[in-house]
Amino acid sequence: MLRRTLLSAAVLLWSAPMAWADAQLTVALDRLGVSDMIGIMRIEGADYAQALNTDFLGGQGGGLWDGQIRDIYDADRMYETVRGAFDEMSDIHLQQINLFFGSELGSEIIELELAARRAMMDETIEDMAKNAYERALSEDPVKVGPLKDLASAGDMIDRNVTGALTANYRFYSGMVDGGAFDMTDDEMLAESWAQEADIRIETEQWLMGYLMLSYRPLDEQDFQTYLAFTQTQAGRALNAAIFDGFNTMYADISYALGRAVALNMQGADL
């Protein structure tokens, strides 16, 4: 009986820190607005799926396609994929992230980022944001310097380009596995990398326009405070986890979309 009691106590002592860390992570993801961002991405995904239906299935996907898209863009699975990228984050980094984004400034930054992302789902606003960045870059490059510093600190352009290239490759992989066509791994990689230059240009325009739209309401001091946080160890760990999580999520979705497209094409040919 004593041995069982000691073992039970040991389990409790071991599990308590794990539960605390799990709670800290849940708080962090909530303060970062991850669920809200996934909600936006699901809307974007539905629009993208509509385009795939038109381009590959002649708009004849119907209810079967709609059901597949709902399953592919399952909110819980998307959330858990992103959450998994935070598993190795240290407790001290989680505490620092929660401290910053639990502040008035941190909360405002997340609200601004989400609002800008929602706004840029409108192509007119997206074009306006891109044009505003290009205009500022040519007329007042000093103005965009801090935004470039932020993008550079997080290696945002390269990480986004890598994510897009990986997603493209995974889409081709899904189509091949679904029997749409035959391509070797090298051919899929070559096809993906052939788009790198265009993706990089588009990524920079979109990202910098988004950053400008997001942080325009912040005064210089608040922006510099945020920039300083992104350059801390906790800020860098957060940036890496965010990109790892969302890039993995997009890669999984892209593969599933490619496979779904292929299977529907095969069905249409029967």
C-alpha positions in Angstrom: 0.0 0.0 0.0 2.8 2.4 0.9 4.6 1.7 -2.4 1.4 2.4 -4.3 0.9 5.6 -2.5 4.4 6.7 -3.2 4.0 5.8 -6.9 0.8 7.8 -7.1 2.4 10.8 -5.5 5.3 10.6 -8.0 2.8 10.6 -10.9 1.0 13.6 -9.4 4.3 15.5 -8.9 5.4 14.7 -12.5 2.0 15.5 -14.1 1.5 18.8 -12.3 4.2 20.7 -14.2 3.0 19.1 -17.5 -0.5 20.3 -16.8 0.7 23.8 -15.9 2.8 24.0 -19.2 -0.2 22.8 -21.2 -2.4 25.5 -19.6 0.3 28.1 -20.3 0.3 27.0 -24.0 -3.5 27.2 -24.2 -3.4 30.7 -22.8 -0.6 31.7 -25.3 -2.5 30.4 -28.3 -5.6 32.2 -27.1 -3.8 35.5 -26.7 -2.2 35.1 -30.1 -5.6 34.7 -31.7 -4.7 31.4 -33.3 -8.4 30.1 -33.4 -9.5 33.4 -35.0 -6.7 33.3 -37.6 -7.7 29.7 -38.5 -11.2 30.9 -38.9 -10.0 33.4 -41.5 -7.9 30.8 -43.2 -10.9 28.5 -43.5 -12.8 31.2 -45.3 -9.8 31.7 -47.6 -9.7 28.0 -48.1 -13.3 27.8 -49.1 -12.6 30.4 -51.8 -9.6 28.5 -53.0 -11.5 25.3 -53.1 -14.1 27.0 -55.3 -11.4 28.0 -57.7 -10.0 24.4 -57.7 -13.5 23.1 -58.4 -13.8 25.5 -61.4 -10.3 24.9 -62.8 -10.0 21.1 -62.4 -13.5 19.8 -62.1 -15.4 22.1 -64.4 -17.4 23.4 -61.4 -19.1 19.9 -61.1 -17.6 18.9 -57.7 -21.1 19.2 -56.1 -21.9 18.0 -52.6 -19.2 15.4 -52.5 -16.5 18.1 -53.1 -18.1 20.4 -50.6 -18.0 17.7 -47.9 -14.4 16.9 -48.7 -13.4 20.5 -48.3 -15.2 20.8 -44.9 -13.2 17.8 -43.8 -9.9 19.1 -45.1 -10.4 22.4 -43.5 -11.5 20.9 -40.1 -10.9 23.7 -37.5 -9.9 21.3 -34.7 -7.3 19.5 -36.8 -5.9 22.7 -38.1 -5.6 24.1 -34.5 -3.9 20.9 -33.2 -1.4 21.0 -36.0 -0.4 24.6 -35.1 -0.4 23.7 -31.4 2.0 20.8 -32.0 4.7 23.2 -33.2 4.8 24.7 -29.7 5.4 21.4 -27.9 9.1 22.0 -27.5 8.8 25.6 -26.4 10.3 26.3 -23.0 8.2 27.3 -20.0 10.1 30.6 -19.7 9.4 31.5 -23.3 5.7 30.7 -22.9 5.6 32.9 -19.8 7.3 35.8 -21.6 4.9 35.4 -24.6 1.9 35.4 -22.3 3.2 38.5 -20.5 3.7 40.5 -23.6 0.5 39.5 -25.5 -1.5 39.7 -22.2 -0.6 43.4 -22.1 -2.7 46.2 -23.6 -0.2 46.7 -26.4 0.2 43.0 -27.1 -3.6 42.5 -27.3 -3.9 45.6 -29.6 -1.3 44.1 -31.9 -3.2 40.8 -32.3 -6.4 42.7 -32.9 -4.8 44.8 -35.6 -3.2 41.8 -37.3 -6.5 39.9 -37.4 -8.4 43.0 -38.7 -5.8 43.5 -41.5 -6.0 39.8 -42.4 -9.8 40.0 -42.6 -9.7 43.2 -44.6 -7.2 41.8 -47.2 -9.6 39.0 -48.1 -11.2 41.8 -50.2 -9.0 41.9 -53.3 -9.6 45.7 -53.6 -8.2 46.3 -50.1 -5.4 43.8 -50.8 -4.4 45.8 -53.9 -4.6 49.1 -52.0 -2.3 47.7 -49.3 0.2 46.5 -51.9 0.1 49.8 -53.8 0.5 51.7 -50.5 3.7 49.8 -49.8 5.1 50.2 -53.3 4.3 54.0 -53.2 6.0 54.4 -49.7 9.0 52.4 -50.9 9.6 54.7 -53.8 8.6 58.0 -52.2 9.6 57.6 -48.5 11.8 54.5 -48.0 12.6 55.6 -44.5 9.0 55.1 -43.6 9.1 51.4 -44.5 12.4 50.8 -42.8 10.9 49.7 -39.4 8.5 47.3 -41.2 11.5 45.8 -43.2 13.3 45.4 -39.9 10.3 43.5 -38.5 10.1 41.3 -41.6 13.9 40.7 -41.5 13.9 39.9 -37.7 11.4 37.1 -38.4 12.8 36.0 -41.7 9.3 36.4 -42.9 9.7 36.6 -46.6 11.9 33.5 -46.9 9.8 31.5 -44.4 6.6 32.4 -46.4 8.2 31.5 -49.7 9.4 28.2 -48.3 6.0 27.5 -47.0 4.4 28.3 -50.4 6.9 26.1 -52.3 6.3 23.2 -49.9 2.6 23.6 -50.2 2.9 23.5 -54.0 5.0 20.4 -53.9 2.6 18.7 -51.6 -0.3 19.6 -53.8 1.4 17.9 -56.8 2.2 14.9 -54.5 -1.5 14.6 -53.6 -2.5 14.7 -57.2 0.1 12.0 -58.2 -1.0 9.8 -55.3 -4.6 10.3 -56.3 -3.8 9.0 -59.8 -4.3 12.3 -61.7 -1.0 12.0 -63.5 2.5 10.6 -63.2 5.4 12.7 -62.0 8.7 11.8 -60.4 9.7 13.4 -57.2 12.4 15.4 -59.1 9.8 16.6 -61.6 7.5 17.8 -58.8 10.3 19.6 -57.1 11.4 21.2 -60.4 7.8 22.3 -61.1 7.5 23.8 -57.7 10.8 25.6 -57.8 10.1 27.0 -61.2 7.6 29.3 -59.5 10.0 30.5 -56.8 10.8 33.9 -58.4 7.1 34.8 -58.9 6.2 33.6 -55.5 8.9 35.7 -53.9 7.8 38.9 -55.6 4.1 38.2 -54.8 5.0 37.3 -51.2 7.0 40.5 -50.6 4.2 42.6 -52.0 1.5 40.9 -50.0 3.5 40.7 -46.7 4.7 44.2 -46.7 1.3 45.6 -47.6 -0.2 43.5 -44.8 2.4 44.7 -42.3 1.8 48.3 -43.3 -2.0 47.9 -43.0 -1.7 46.1 -39.6 0.6 48.4 -37.7 -0.4 51.8 -39.2 -2.4 52.7 -36.1 0.6 52.1 -33.8 2.7 55.0 -32.7 6.5 54.8 -33.2 7.2 53.9 -29.6 4.7 51.1 -29.5 6.0 49.7 -32.7 9.6 49.8 -31.5 8.5 48.0 -28.3 7.0 45.3 -30.4 10.0 45.1 -32.7 12.3 44.7 -29.6 10.1 41.8 -28.3 10.4 40.0 -31.7 14.2 40.1 -31.3 14.2 38.5 -27.9 14.8 34.8 -27.5 11.1 34.3 -26.7 10.1 36.4 -29.7 12.3 34.3 -32.0 11.0 31.1 -30.5 7.4 32.3 -31.1 8.2 33.3 -34.7 9.7 29.9 -35.4 6.8 28.0 -33.9 4.2 30.1 -35.7 5.8 29.5 -39.1 6.5 25.8 -38.4 2.9 25.3 -37.3 1.1 27.1 -40.1 3.5 25.9 -42.8 2.9 22.3 -41.7 -0.8 22.9 -41.6 -0.8 24.4 -45.1 1.4 21.5 -46.4 -1.1 18.9 -45.0 -4.0 20.8 -46.5 -2.4 21.1 -49.9 -1.7 17.4 -50.1 -5.3 16.6 -49.1 -6.6 19.1 -51.7 -4.4 17.6 -54.4 -5.5 14.1 -53.6 -9.2 15.1 -53.5 -8.9 16.9 -56.8 -7.3 13.8 -58.4 -9.9 11.4 -57.0 -12.8 13.6 -58.2 -11.2 13.8 -61.6 -10.9 10.0 -61.7 -14.5 9.6 -60.7 -15.6 12.0 -63.4 -13.8 9.9 -66.0 -15.6 6.7 -65.0 
